[in-house]
Amino acid sequence: MDQGPLQPRERPNEGSFPMPGRNPKIRLPIRTMFILLLALLAGAVAGTLAWAAKTPVPQAALVGLGVTALAISYFDKIIE
């Protein structure tokens, strides 16, 4: 029996009842994206400053990663 091409299944409640005030295409809230952006910027600045101070590149990268991790926690607490 030929049933034709297979059709993809619809996800339950997809598009049926959109939540008010929410865009279904955005995966992360704006607040989370803003916090991550600020933390990445702080880490990049710290890593660049460490490298400019003649710190070896791997150590400067670790400085940048450490500042990024701490900045996520810091910005999460001050931005509410």
PDB file of N, CA, C and O in Angstrom:
ATOM      1  N   MET A   1       0.830  -1.180   0.000  1.00  0.00           N
ATOM      2  CA  MET A   1       0.000   0.000   0.000  1.00  0.00           C
ATOM      3  C   MET A   1       0.874   1.243   0.000  1.00  0.00           C
ATOM      4  O   MET A   1       1.745   1.411   0.853  1.00  0.00           O
ATOM      5  N   ASP A   2       0.632   2.078  -0.938  1.00  0.00           N
ATOM      6  CA  ASP A   2       1.373   3.327  -1.022  1.00  0.00           C
ATOM      7  C   ASP A   2       0.561   4.424  -0.342  1.00  0.00           C
ATOM      8  O   ASP A   2      -0.544   4.756  -0.772  1.00  0.00           O
ATOM      9  N   GLN A   3       1.138   4.988   0.741  1.00  0.00           N
ATOM     10  CA  GLN A   3       0.425   6.018   1.483  1.00  0.00           C
ATOM     11  C   GLN A   3       0.954   7.411   1.159  1.00  0.00           C
ATOM     12  O   GLN A   3       0.510   8.391   1.756  1.00  0.00           O
ATOM     13  N   GLY A   4       1.875   7.511   0.243  1.00  0.00           N
ATOM     14  CA  GLY A   4       2.414   8.808  -0.122  1.00  0.00           C
ATOM     15  C   GLY A   4       3.569   9.198   0.790  1.00  0.00           C
ATOM     16  O   GLY A   4       3.988   8.405   1.634  1.00  0.00           O
ATOM     17  N   PRO A   5       4.083  10.402   0.628  1.00  0.00           N
ATOM     18  CA  PRO A   5       5.219  10.840   1.456  1.00  0.00           C
ATOM     19  C   PRO A   5       4.814  10.992   2.920  1.00  0.00           C
ATOM     20  O   PRO A   5       3.679  11.340   3.245  1.00  0.00           O
ATOM     21  N   LEU A   6       5.765  10.723   3.769  1.00  0.00           N
ATOM     22  CA  LEU A   6       5.515  10.856   5.203  1.00  0.00           C
ATOM     23  C   LEU A   6       5.453  12.336   5.583  1.00  0.00           C
ATOM     24  O   LEU A   6       6.254  13.140   5.108  1.00  0.00           O
ATOM     25  N   GLN A   7       4.520  12.676   6.419  1.00  0.00           N
ATOM     26  CA  GLN A   7       4.364  14.037   6.896  1.00  0.00           C
ATOM     27  C   GLN A   7       4.972  14.138   8.300  1.00  0.00           C
ATOM     28  O   GLN A   7       4.794  13.232   9.114  1.00  0.00           O
ATOM     29  N   PRO A   8       5.691  15.235   8.591  1.00  0.00           N
ATOM     30  CA  PRO A   8       6.243  15.378   9.944  1.00  0.00           C
ATOM     31  C   PRO A   8       5.123  15.544  10.965  1.00  0.00           C
ATOM     32  O   PRO A   8       4.089  16.155  10.696  1.00  0.00           O
ATOM     33  N   ARG A   9       5.364  14.983  12.131  1.00  0.00           N
ATOM     34  CA  ARG A   9       4.373  15.103  13.204  1.00  0.00           C
ATOM     35  C   ARG A   9       4.387  16.520  13.763  1.00  0.00           C
ATOM     36  O   ARG A   9       5.430  17.169  13.846  1.00  0.00           O
ATOM     37  N   GLU A  10       3.221  16.969  14.135  1.00  0.00           N
ATOM     38  CA  GLU A  10       3.140  18.273  14.782  1.00  0.00           C
ATOM     39  C   GLU A  10       3.415  18.111  16.264  1.00  0.00           C
ATOM     40  O   GLU A  10       3.007  17.131  16.887  1.00  0.00           O
ATOM     41  N   ARG A  11       4.106  19.078  16.808  1.00  0.00           N
ATOM     42  CA  ARG A  11       4.355  19.058  18.246  1.00  0.00           C
ATOM     43  C   ARG A  11       3.080  19.458  18.964  1.00  0.00           C
ATOM     44  O   ARG A  11       2.336  20.305  18.469  1.00  0.00           O
ATOM     45  N   PRO A  12       2.816  18.872  20.110  1.00  0.00           N
ATOM     46  CA  PRO A  12       1.604  19.259  20.835  1.00  0.00           C
ATOM     47  C   PRO A  12       1.666  20.714  21.273  1.00  0.00           C
ATOM     48  O   PRO A  12       2.693  21.198  21.748  1.00  0.00           O
ATOM     49  N   ASN A  13       0.561  21.385  21.105  1.00  0.00           N
ATOM     50  CA  ASN A  13       0.389  22.781  21.514  1.00  0.00           C
ATOM     51  C   ASN A  13       1.307  23.758  20.776  1.00  0.00           C
ATOM     52  O   ASN A  13       1.490  24.893  21.217  1.00  0.00           O
ATOM     53  N   GLU A  14       1.876  23.322  19.666  1.00  0.00           N
ATOM     54  CA  GLU A  14       2.749  24.234  18.941  1.00  0.00           C
ATOM     55  C   GLU A  14       1.895  25.187  18.110  1.00  0.00           C
ATOM     56  O   GLU A  14       1.253  24.780  17.141  1.00  0.00           O
ATOM     57  N   GLY A  15       1.896  26.419  18.491  1.00  0.00           N
ATOM     58  CA  GLY A  15       1.136  27.407  17.768  1.00  0.00           C
ATOM     59  C   GLY A  15      -0.344  27.425  18.124  1.00  0.00           C
ATOM     60  O   GLY A  15      -1.072  28.308  17.670  1.00  0.00           O
ATOM     61  N   SER A  16      -0.800  26.477  18.919  1.00  0.00           N
ATOM     62  CA  SER A  16      -2.214  26.433  19.253  1.00  0.00           C
ATOM     63  C   SER A  16      -2.581  27.511  20.268  1.00  0.00           C
ATOM     64  O   SER A  16      -3.527  28.274  20.074  1.00  0.00           O
ATOM     65  N   PHE A  17      -1.825  27.556  21.334  1.00  0.00           N
ATOM     66  CA  PHE A  17      -2.106  28.498  22.404  1.00  0.00           C
ATOM     67  C   PHE A  17      -0.836  29.275  22.735  1.00  0.00           C
ATOM     68  O   PHE A  17      -0.164  28.957  23.716  1.00  0.00           O
ATOM     69  N   PRO A  18      -0.495  30.283  21.942  1.00  0.00           N
ATOM     70  CA  PRO A  18       0.728  31.034  22.257  1.00  0.00           C
ATOM     71  C   PRO A  18       0.550  31.809  23.557  1.00  0.00           C
ATOM     72  O   PRO A  18      -0.520  32.350  23.836  1.00  0.00           O
ATOM     73  N   MET A  19       1.609  31.851  24.333  1.00  0.00           N
ATOM     74  CA  MET A  19       1.571  32.582  25.594  1.00  0.00           C
ATOM     75  C   MET A  19       1.624  34.073  25.295  1.00  0.00           C
ATOM     76  O   MET A  19       2.415  34.505  24.457  1.00  0.00           O
ATOM     77  N   PRO A  20       0.802  34.859  25.961  1.00  0.00           N
ATOM     78  CA  PRO A  20       0.811  36.304  25.686  1.00  0.00           C
ATOM     79  C   PRO A  20       2.135  36.930  26.106  1.00  0.00           C
ATOM     80  O   PRO A  20       2.693  36.605  27.154  1.00  0.00           O
ATOM     81  N   GLY A  21       2.621  37.835  25.263  1.00  0.00           N
ATOM     82  CA  GLY A  21       3.859  38.534  25.583  1.00  0.00           C
ATOM     83  C   GLY A  21       5.111  37.744  25.308  1.00  0.00           C
ATOM     84  O   GLY A  21       6.200  38.191  25.670  1.00  0.00           O
ATOM     85  N   ARG A  22       5.008  36.589  24.685  1.00  0.00           N
ATOM     86  CA  ARG A  22       6.189  35.766  24.421  1.00  0.00           C
ATOM     87  C   ARG A  22       6.320  35.530  22.928  1.00  0.00           C
ATOM     88  O   ARG A  22       5.338  35.252  22.240  1.00  0.00           O
ATOM     89  N   ASN A  23       7.535  35.645  22.441  1.00  0.00           N
ATOM     90  CA  ASN A  23       7.824  35.341  21.047  1.00  0.00           C
ATOM     91  C   ASN A  23       8.362  33.915  20.997  1.00  0.00           C
ATOM     92  O   ASN A  23       9.413  33.644  21.578  1.00  0.00           O
ATOM     93  N   PRO A  24       7.677  33.000  20.325  1.00  0.00           N
ATOM     94  CA  PRO A  24       8.119  31.602  20.346  1.00  0.00           C
ATOM     95  C   PRO A  24       9.447  31.364  19.632  1.00  0.00           C
ATOM     96  O   PRO A  24      10.042  30.300  19.803  1.00  0.00           O
ATOM     97  N   LYS A  25       9.929  32.318  18.840  1.00  0.00           N
ATOM     98  CA  LYS A  25      11.188  32.130  18.132  1.00  0.00           C
ATOM     99  C   LYS A  25      12.397  32.437  19.000  1.00  0.00           C
ATOM    100  O   LYS A  25      13.496  31.977  18.694  1.00  0.00           O
ATOM    101  N   ILE A  26      12.227  33.205  20.076  1.00  0.00           N
ATOM    102  CA  ILE A  26      13.341  33.553  20.961  1.00  0.00           C
ATOM    103  C   ILE A  26      13.529  32.427  21.963  1.00  0.00           C
ATOM    104  O   ILE A  26      12.603  32.082  22.698  1.00  0.00           O
ATOM    105  N   ARG A  27      14.717  31.859  21.993  1.00  0.00           N
ATOM    106  CA  ARG A  27      14.991  30.723  22.879  1.00  0.00           C
ATOM    107  C   ARG A  27      15.407  31.160  24.283  1.00  0.00           C
ATOM    108  O   ARG A  27      15.035  30.517  25.265  1.00  0.00           O
ATOM    109  N   LEU A  28      16.177  32.249  24.389  1.00  0.00           N
ATOM    110  CA  LEU A  28      16.632  32.736  25.690  1.00  0.00           C
ATOM    111  C   LEU A  28      15.973  34.077  25.982  1.00  0.00           C
ATOM    112  O   LEU A  28      15.766  34.879  25.072  1.00  0.00           O
ATOM    113  N   PRO A  29      15.648  34.321  27.231  1.00  0.00           N
ATOM    114  CA  PRO A  29      15.107  35.636  27.579  1.00  0.00           C
ATOM    115  C   PRO A  29      16.132  36.743  27.328  1.00  0.00           C
ATOM    116  O   PRO A  29      17.339  36.499  27.338  1.00  0.00           O
ATOM    117  N   ILE A  30      15.646  37.934  27.106  1.00  0.00           N
ATOM    118  CA  ILE A  30      16.516  39.079  26.835  1.00  0.00           C
ATOM    119  C   ILE A  30      17.471  39.319  28.012  1.00  0.00           C
ATOM    120  O   ILE A  30      18.639  39.648  27.804  1.00  0.00           O
ATOM    121  N   ARG A  31      16.983  39.159  29.230  1.00  0.00           N
ATOM    122  CA  ARG A  31      17.821  39.377  30.413  1.00  0.00           C
ATOM    123  C   ARG A  31      19.020  38.439  30.407  1.00  0.00           C
ATOM    124  O   ARG A  31      20.142  38.857  30.694  1.00  0.00           O
ATOM    125  N   THR A  32      18.784  37.166  30.078  1.00  0.00           N
ATOM    126  CA  THR A  32      19.864  36.185  30.050  1.00  0.00           C
ATOM    127  C   THR A  32      20.879  36.523  28.966  1.00  0.00           C
ATOM    128  O   THR A  32      22.086  36.429  29.191  1.00  0.00           O
ATOM    129  N   MET A  33      20.399  36.913  27.802  1.00  0.00           N
ATOM    130  CA  MET A  33      21.319  37.277  26.723  1.00  0.00           C
ATOM    131  C   MET A  33      22.133  38.515  27.091  1.00  0.00           C
ATOM    132  O   MET A  33      23.317  38.599  26.765  1.00  0.00           O
ATOM    133  N   PHE A  34      21.506  39.470  27.763  1.00  0.00           N
ATOM    134  CA  PHE A  34      22.211  40.678  28.180  1.00  0.00           C
ATOM    135  C   PHE A  34      23.295  40.356  29.210  1.00  0.00           C
ATOM    136  O   PHE A  34      24.403  40.888  29.138  1.00  0.00           O
ATOM    137  N   ILE A  35      22.975  39.490  30.162  1.00  0.00           N
ATOM    138  CA  ILE A  35      23.953  39.084  31.184  1.00  0.00           C
ATOM    139  C   ILE A  35      25.130  38.366  30.535  1.00  0.00           C
ATOM    140  O   ILE A  35      26.283  38.644  30.866  1.00  0.00           O
ATOM    141  N   LEU A  36      24.852  37.448  29.618  1.00  0.00           N
ATOM    142  CA  LEU A  36      25.933  36.722  28.947  1.00  0.00           C
ATOM    143  C   LEU A  36      26.792  37.655  28.099  1.00  0.00           C
ATOM    144  O   LEU A  36      28.012  37.503  28.047  1.00  0.00           O
ATOM    145  N   LEU A  37      26.159  38.617  27.436  1.00  0.00           N
ATOM    146  CA  LEU A  37      26.904  39.569  26.628  1.00  0.00           C
ATOM    147  C   LEU A  37      27.834  40.421  27.498  1.00  0.00           C
ATOM    148  O   LEU A  37      29.000  40.617  27.155  1.00  0.00           O
ATOM    149  N   LEU A  38      27.322  40.922  28.613  1.00  0.00           N
ATOM    150  CA  LEU A  38      28.166  41.715  29.507  1.00  0.00           C
ATOM    151  C   LEU A  38      29.305  40.884  30.084  1.00  0.00           C
ATOM    152  O   LEU A  38      30.429  41.370  30.203  1.00  0.00           O
ATOM    153  N   ALA A  39      29.020  39.630  30.444  1.00  0.00           N
ATOM    154  CA  ALA A  39      30.061  38.767  31.012  1.00  0.00           C
ATOM    155  C   ALA A  39      31.135  38.456  29.973  1.00  0.00           C
ATOM    156  O   ALA A  39      32.322  38.453  30.296  1.00  0.00           O
ATOM    157  N   LEU A  40      30.735  38.195  28.740  1.00  0.00           N
ATOM    158  CA  LEU A  40      31.727  37.930  27.693  1.00  0.00           C
ATOM    159  C   LEU A  40      32.565  39.173  27.407  1.00  0.00           C
ATOM    160  O   LEU A  40      33.767  39.076  27.161  1.00  0.00           O
ATOM    161  N   LEU A  41      31.933  40.320  27.439  1.00  0.00           N
ATOM    162  CA  LEU A  41      32.669  41.563  27.229  1.00  0.00           C
ATOM    163  C   LEU A  41      33.676  41.790  28.359  1.00  0.00           C
ATOM    164  O   LEU A  41      34.820  42.165  28.101  1.00  0.00           O
ATOM    165  N   ALA A  42      33.265  41.567  29.590  1.00  0.00           N
ATOM    166  CA  ALA A  42      34.171  41.735  30.731  1.00  0.00           C
ATOM    167  C   ALA A  42      35.336  40.750  30.647  1.00  0.00           C
ATOM    168  O   ALA A  42      36.479  41.112  30.923  1.00  0.00           O
ATOM    169  N   GLY A  43      35.046  39.506  30.265  1.00  0.00           N
ATOM    170  CA  GLY A  43      36.109  38.505  30.122  1.00  0.00           C
ATOM    171  C   GLY A  43      37.078  38.849  29.009  1.00  0.00           C
ATOM    172  O   GLY A  43      38.286  38.657  29.150  1.00  0.00           O
ATOM    173  N   ALA A  44      36.557  39.354  27.905  1.00  0.00           N
ATOM    174  CA  ALA A  44      37.427  39.739  26.790  1.00  0.00           C
ATOM    175  C   ALA A  44      38.332  40.910  27.172  1.00  0.00           C
ATOM    176  O   ALA A  44      39.514  40.932  26.829  1.00  0.00           O
ATOM    177  N   VAL A  45      37.768  41.871  27.878  1.00  0.00           N
ATOM    178  CA  VAL A  45      38.571  43.019  28.318  1.00  0.00           C
ATOM    179  C   VAL A  45      39.648  42.570  29.299  1.00  0.00           C
ATOM    180  O   VAL A  45      40.799  42.992  29.192  1.00  0.00           O
ATOM    181  N   ALA A  46      39.283  41.715  30.255  1.00  0.00           N
ATOM    182  CA  ALA A  46      40.257  41.252  31.247  1.00  0.00           C
ATOM    183  C   ALA A  46      41.362  40.420  30.587  1.00  0.00           C
ATOM    184  O   ALA A  46      42.538  40.578  30.914  1.00  0.00           O
ATOM    185  N   GLY A  47      40.987  39.549  29.671  1.00  0.00           N
ATOM    186  CA  GLY A  47      41.989  38.741  28.972  1.00  0.00           C
ATOM    187  C   GLY A  47      42.910  39.594  28.124  1.00  0.00           C
ATOM    188  O   GLY A  47      44.115  39.346  28.073  1.00  0.00           O
ATOM    189  N   THR A  48      42.359  40.597  27.459  1.00  0.00           N
ATOM    190  CA  THR A  48      43.171  41.487  26.638  1.00  0.00           C
ATOM    191  C   THR A  48      44.122  42.314  27.498  1.00  0.00           C
ATOM    192  O   THR A  48      45.284  42.508  27.140  1.00  0.00           O
ATOM    193  N   LEU A  49      43.625  42.798  28.626  1.00  0.00           N
ATOM    194  CA  LEU A  49      44.498  43.564  29.528  1.00  0.00           C
ATOM    195  C   LEU A  49      45.603  42.687  30.113  1.00  0.00           C
ATOM    196  O   LEU A  49      46.738  43.139  30.269  1.00  0.00           O
ATOM    197  N   ALA A  50      45.279  41.445  30.435  1.00  0.00           N
ATOM    198  CA  ALA A  50      46.300  40.537  30.952  1.00  0.00           C
ATOM    199  C   ALA A  50      47.352  40.259  29.884  1.00  0.00           C
ATOM    200  O   ALA A  50      48.546  40.227  30.182  1.00  0.00           O
ATOM    201  N   TRP A  51      46.916  40.058  28.649  1.00  0.00           N
ATOM    202  CA  TRP A  51      47.859  39.809  27.551  1.00  0.00           C
ATOM    203  C   TRP A  51      48.723  41.049  27.294  1.00  0.00           C
ATOM    204  O   TRP A  51      49.920  40.938  27.030  1.00  0.00           O
ATOM    205  N   ALA A  52      48.097  42.237  27.375  1.00  0.00           N
ATOM    206  CA  ALA A  52      48.840  43.480  27.150  1.00  0.00           C
ATOM    207  C   ALA A  52      49.873  43.721  28.243  1.00  0.00           C
ATOM    208  O   ALA A  52      50.841  44.449  28.027  1.00  0.00           O
ATOM    209  N   ALA A  53      49.680  43.122  29.409  1.00  0.00           N
ATOM    210  CA  ALA A  53      50.629  43.257  30.511  1.00  0.00           C
ATOM    211  C   ALA A  53      51.715  42.190  30.437  1.00  0.00           C
ATOM    212  O   ALA A  53      52.371  41.890  31.435  1.00  0.00           O
ATOM    213  N   LYS A  54      51.900  41.620  29.253  1.00  0.00           N
ATOM    214  CA  LYS A  54      52.956  40.629  28.974  1.00  0.00           C
ATOM    215  C   LYS A  54      52.746  39.298  29.697  1.00  0.00           C
ATOM    216  O   LYS A  54      53.707  38.588  29.993  1.00  0.00           O
ATOM    217  N   THR A  55      51.486  38.966  29.978  1.00  0.00           N
ATOM    218  CA  THR A  55      51.158  37.656  30.528  1.00  0.00           C
ATOM    219  C   THR A  55      51.130  36.659  29.365  1.00  0.00           C
ATOM    220  O   THR A  55      50.648  37.008  28.288  1.00  0.00           O
ATOM    221  N   PRO A  56      51.624  35.446  29.542  1.00  0.00           N
ATOM    222  CA  PRO A  56      51.543  34.471  28.445  1.00  0.00           C
ATOM    223  C   PRO A  56      50.093  34.253  27.996  1.00  0.00           C
ATOM    224  O   PRO A  56      49.161  34.356  28.794  1.00  0.00           O
ATOM    225  N   VAL A  57      49.922  33.952  26.709  1.00  0.00           N
ATOM    226  CA  VAL A  57      48.583  33.849  26.118  1.00  0.00           C
ATOM    227  C   VAL A  57      47.698  32.830  26.840  1.00  0.00           C
ATOM    228  O   VAL A  57      46.544  33.149  27.125  1.00  0.00           O
ATOM    229  N   PRO A  58      48.185  31.603  27.154  1.00  0.00           N
ATOM    230  CA  PRO A  58      47.291  30.668  27.859  1.00  0.00           C
ATOM    231  C   PRO A  58      46.826  31.198  29.220  1.00  0.00           C
ATOM    232  O   PRO A  58      45.678  30.995  29.615  1.00  0.00           O
ATOM    233  N   GLN A  59      47.722  31.871  29.921  1.00  0.00           N
ATOM    234  CA  GLN A  59      47.346  32.419  31.219  1.00  0.00           C
ATOM    235  C   GLN A  59      46.370  33.584  31.051  1.00  0.00           C
ATOM    236  O   GLN A  59      45.448  33.734  31.854  1.00  0.00           O
ATOM    237  N   ALA A  60      46.557  34.395  30.036  1.00  0.00           N
ATOM    238  CA  ALA A  60      45.622  35.496  29.775  1.00  0.00           C
ATOM    239  C   ALA A  60      44.243  34.946  29.403  1.00  0.00           C
ATOM    240  O   ALA A  60      43.221  35.519  29.781  1.00  0.00           O
ATOM    241  N   ALA A  61      44.217  33.830  28.659  1.00  0.00           N
ATOM    242  CA  ALA A  61      42.933  33.209  28.310  1.00  0.00           C
ATOM    243  C   ALA A  61      42.229  32.691  29.557  1.00  0.00           C
ATOM    244  O   ALA A  61      41.012  32.821  29.690  1.00  0.00           O
ATOM    245  N   LEU A  62      42.997  32.105  30.467  1.00  0.00           N
ATOM    246  CA  LEU A  62      42.401  31.629  31.719  1.00  0.00           C
ATOM    247  C   LEU A  62      41.887  32.788  32.569  1.00  0.00           C
ATOM    248  O   LEU A  62      40.856  32.659  33.229  1.00  0.00           O
ATOM    249  N   VAL A  63      42.583  33.900  32.559  1.00  0.00           N
ATOM    250  CA  VAL A  63      42.106  35.090  33.267  1.00  0.00           C
ATOM    251  C   VAL A  63      40.773  35.535  32.687  1.00  0.00           C
ATOM    252  O   VAL A  63      39.834  35.837  33.424  1.00  0.00           O
ATOM    253  N   GLY A  64      40.699  35.574  31.357  1.00  0.00           N
ATOM    254  CA  GLY A  64      39.462  35.977  30.699  1.00  0.00           C
ATOM    255  C   GLY A  64      38.313  35.029  30.999  1.00  0.00           C
ATOM    256  O   GLY A  64      37.190  35.477  31.233  1.00  0.00           O
ATOM    257  N   LEU A  65      38.575  33.725  30.998  1.00  0.00           N
ATOM    258  CA  LEU A  65      37.523  32.749  31.318  1.00  0.00           C
ATOM    259  C   LEU A  65      37.070  32.876  32.766  1.00  0.00           C
ATOM    260  O   LEU A  65      35.879  32.783  33.063  1.00  0.00           O
ATOM    261  N   GLY A  66      38.023  33.087  33.663  1.00  0.00           N
ATOM    262  CA  GLY A  66      37.670  33.239  35.076  1.00  0.00           C
ATOM    263  C   GLY A  66      36.818  34.477  35.318  1.00  0.00           C
ATOM    264  O   GLY A  66      35.839  34.433  36.064  1.00  0.00           O
ATOM    265  N   VAL A  67      37.194  35.572  34.686  1.00  0.00           N
ATOM    266  CA  VAL A  67      36.413  36.802  34.838  1.00  0.00           C
ATOM    267  C   VAL A  67      35.027  36.621  34.238  1.00  0.00           C
ATOM    268  O   VAL A  67      34.044  37.115  34.790  1.00  0.00           O
ATOM    269  N   THR A  68      34.938  35.919  33.114  1.00  0.00           N
ATOM    270  CA  THR A  68      33.631  35.663  32.500  1.00  0.00           C
ATOM    271  C   THR A  68      32.734  34.881  33.449  1.00  0.00           C
ATOM    272  O   THR A  68      31.564  35.221  33.623  1.00  0.00           O
ATOM    273  N   ALA A  69      33.275  33.838  34.060  1.00  0.00           N
ATOM    274  CA  ALA A  69      32.483  33.020  34.983  1.00  0.00           C
ATOM    275  C   ALA A  69      32.013  33.829  36.188  1.00  0.00           C
ATOM    276  O   ALA A  69      30.859  33.720  36.603  1.00  0.00           O
ATOM    277  N   LEU A  70      32.902  34.635  36.744  1.00  0.00           N
ATOM    278  CA  LEU A  70      32.518  35.446  37.895  1.00  0.00           C
ATOM    279  C   LEU A  70      31.553  36.563  37.505  1.00  0.00           C
ATOM    280  O   LEU A  70      30.672  36.929  38.283  1.00  0.00           O
ATOM    281  N   ALA A  71      31.723  37.100  36.306  1.00  0.00           N
ATOM    282  CA  ALA A  71      30.851  38.191  35.858  1.00  0.00           C
ATOM    283  C   ALA A  71      29.420  37.701  35.634  1.00  0.00           C
ATOM    284  O   ALA A  71      28.474  38.460  35.842  1.00  0.00           O
ATOM    285  N   ILE A  72      29.249  36.462  35.219  1.00  0.00           N
ATOM    286  CA  ILE A  72      27.889  35.928  35.048  1.00  0.00           C
ATOM    287  C   ILE A  72      27.151  35.963  36.382  1.00  0.00           C
ATOM    288  O   ILE A  72      26.008  36.413  36.461  1.00  0.00           O
ATOM    289  N   SER A  73      27.811  35.489  37.417  1.00  0.00           N
ATOM    290  CA  SER A  73      27.197  35.498  38.737  1.00  0.00           C
ATOM    291  C   SER A  73      26.952  36.924  39.225  1.00  0.00           C
ATOM    292  O   SER A  73      25.897  37.220  39.786  1.00  0.00           O
ATOM    293  N   TYR A  74      27.923  37.802  39.012  1.00  0.00           N
ATOM    294  CA  TYR A  74      27.808  39.177  39.467  1.00  0.00           C
ATOM    295  C   TYR A  74      26.661  39.909  38.758  1.00  0.00           C
ATOM    296  O   TYR A  74      25.823  40.532  39.410  1.00  0.00           O
ATOM    297  N   PHE A  75      26.627  39.831  37.442  1.00  0.00           N
ATOM    298  CA  PHE A  75      25.583  40.533  36.696  1.00  0.00           C
ATOM    299  C   PHE A  75      24.206  39.914  36.938  1.00  0.00           C
ATOM    300  O   PHE A  75      23.192  40.609  36.873  1.00  0.00           O
ATOM    301  N   ASP A  76      24.169  38.634  37.213  1.00  0.00           N
ATOM    302  CA  ASP A  76      22.881  37.996  37.525  1.00  0.00           C
ATOM    303  C   ASP A  76      22.298  38.559  38.820  1.00  0.00           C
ATOM    304  O   ASP A  76      21.082  38.700  38.951  1.00  0.00           O
ATOM    305  N   LYS A  77      23.167  38.877  39.772  1.00  0.00           N
ATOM    306  CA  LYS A  77      22.680  39.398  41.040  1.00  0.00           C
ATOM    307  C   LYS A  77      22.288  40.872  40.960  1.00  0.00           C
ATOM    308  O   LYS A  77      21.334  41.299  41.611  1.00  0.00           O
ATOM    309  N   ILE A  78      23.025  41.652  40.159  1.00  0.00           N
ATOM    310  CA  ILE A  78      22.721  43.092  40.156  1.00  0.00           C
ATOM    311  C   ILE A  78      21.643  43.463  39.139  1.00  0.00           C
ATOM    312  O   ILE A  78      21.026  44.521  39.263  1.00  0.00           O
ATOM    313  N   ILE A  79      21.403  42.615  38.137  1.00  0.00           N
ATOM    314  CA  ILE A  79      20.367  42.913  37.139  1.00  0.00           C
ATOM    315  C   ILE A  79      19.145  42.076  37.457  1.00  0.00           C
ATOM    316  O   ILE A  79      19.128  40.866  37.230  1.00  0.00           O
ATOM    317  N   GLU A  80      18.139  42.719  37.976  1.00  0.00           N
ATOM    318  CA  GLU A  80      16.899  41.985  38.312  1.00  0.00           C
ATOM    319  C   GLU A  80      15.718  42.604  37.676  1.00  0.00           C
ATOM    320  O   GLU A  80      14.599  42.121  37.849  1.00  0.00           O
TER     321      GLU A  80
END
